[in-house]
C-alpha cells in the first residue's frame, strides 16, 4: 500500500465527493410544530419520497433528521440506479419458484421506473443517464454463473444483456484482471447528492416541513396518536414513518434489532486526462464485479474523476486509511492508476437484513421501510412512496416486500459486532470462487 504522501492530493478532504456540487444544507432548524398529521424520521430518499407523496395528498408532514438533511447514505452512495437484489433471480427461481421470482424482479423494475419517472416528472437535474453497466467476472466460474442468471432473466423477464469474452473486455472495461463479463443495458447512474437536493426542494415546495439537527430520541403511542420526542421538544402525530435504514438507532429498538448497518467506502481521484478515463471506461458505463463483497467504479458525472468503491465492512473512520486501502485495490485492478492521487475519501452506512430482503411494514402502529441490502437508491425511493400510499390507504400501496416476517437473532441488540466476520466469510467465498 502506497504511503499517504504519495497518493493524497493537495485538496484532499474526508467527505463525499458529491458534496462539492451538492453541499449539505447548513441551516438553523425552524420551530418544531406541536402537531402534525405525519411525522417522518429520516430525511434521505425514503423519507423525502414519502413526504412528497403525503404532502401532495394534503397531509401536514414533518420530517425529522438528526443532522443536516440527507447527511447519511443518500448523499454518500455510488449513484447506481439498477434493478437487482442481493438474491439473484436464478436463486429465487430455484428456491421460491417462477411466480415469486418474477413477481419480485418485476417490482425491481417498478422501483427503477419510480426513480426515472420521478426525475422526469419533477425535472430534477442530477446528471441521470441510462448508461448501462458492465459486470466483470472474477473467474471462469463467475462468468458461467453470470451467463446462466442473465439467460434466466432473458427467458422469464425479457431483460436484455450481452456476454463479453475476456479477449473483448477492453472494449467495455480497461482491466486485465477479470475473465470477461456482461453488459447490462437499460440501467443508469446519477449524482446522488443533486438527486437528494431535488427531492428535498420538491418536498418543501409541497409544504412538507423538513427539520435538520432534530434527532428523535423516542416514539410512544399516545391514545390514537403518537408522541415523538426529539432533542428540541415533542411532536404529536397521527402517523409515524421510520426511514432511517443504516442510521436506525435506539429510538426504535425493535427496528434497530432487525437492520444491520454496514460501512460503504468510496474515493474520488484527482482530475484525470480524458484519454485515460476513456481507456478505463470506453463506453462510460458503471462497473462492478461479481463478488459477494463488491468492487465498483464509475466516472464522475460532472468531472474528469474516477469514483471507486469497495472493501465494504472495513472498520475505519480514518480518511487516510480508507484512501490508502481503496487506492491499493484500484491499482490492483487498474495498474495505470498507481500514481494517481486521491482528492476525496468517505464512508457511510447502508443496511442489510438477516434474510437479505428489503422490508416495509408496520410495528405497533409505526410504519417502516428499511434494510435495502445494497439497493438503497431505487428501493428507498420506491418503498418510501409505498409507505406513504399505505398511510393514505391507497390501492397501489401493495408490494411483494410488505409485511414479510422481519427476522432478528436473539443475540443481536443492534450493534453489528459480527460484521468483520461476515465480510471475512464473503471474502473467503469470493476467493474460493476465483
Secondary structure, DSSP 8 states (H G I E B T S, - for coil): ---HHHHEEEEEESS-GGGGTS-----------SEEEEEEE--SHHHHHHHHHHHHTT--EEEE-SSSTT-SGGGTS--EE----SS-HHHHHHHH-HHHHHHHHHHHHHHHHHHHHHHHHHT--S--B---EEEE-SSHHHHHHHHHHHHHHHHHH----EEE-GGGGGGT---SSS--EEEETT-EE--HHHHHHHHHHHHHHTT-EEESS--EEEEEEETTEEEEEETTEEEEEEEEEE--GGG--GGGHHHHTT-EEEEEEEEEE----HHHHHHH-TT--EEEESSSS--EEEE-TTSS-EEEEE-TT-----HHHHHHHHHHHHHHH-GGGTT--EEEEEEEEEEE-TTS--EEEEETTEEEEE--TT-HHHHHHHHHHHHHHHHTT-GGG--TTBT------TT--S--TTHHHHHHHHHHHHHHH-
